Amino acid sequence: MPQFEFETVPPQIIWLVITFVALYFIMSWFALPKVGGVIEQRTNRIAGDLDEADRLRRDAERSSEVYQTSLAEARARAHTIHQETRDATSSELETIRRAVEAELEEKLSAAEARIAQTRDKALAEIKDVAIDTAGAIVERLTAQTVDRSVLAAAVESGRRT
């Protein structure tokens, strides 16, 4: 094997150095600039993507703030509308309640007046009913007719005849 022959070692080292130097210059002039360019493009693209992501994040935060503000305003408006509607409804209901109470009070007064009138009429007629009843009882028990004035006097005094 020629690599193990010691008289060929110096030329092999010279050719190794020449090949290594040639390869180094070829790589540094052609391949490395292209690789460096690709790495720089990727770095620029990543930086641009990061900048775009940061910009989008800021936009999203602003949109979220606007949304939260709008939501808070909408809730406040809804609460105000609810309160106004509740107050208006309460006012209307109070007015209706007062009107119904007044109507019921009026009907109650009219009913009490009719009851009092009916009671007075019944009390006025009870005397006649008592006289007629007493006459009917006496006539049935004794088979005699009693004068109405005697029955009226008996009913007035509360005596038995």
Secondary structure, DSSP 8 states (H G I E B T S, - for coil): -GGG-GGGHHHHHHHHHHHHHHHHHHIIIIIHHHHHHHHHHHHHHHHHHHHHHHHHHHHHHHHHHHHHHHHHHHHHHHHHHHHHHHHHHHHHHHHHHHHHHHHHHHHHHHHHHHHHHHHHHHHHHHHHHHHHHHHHHHHHHHS----HHHHHHHHHHT---
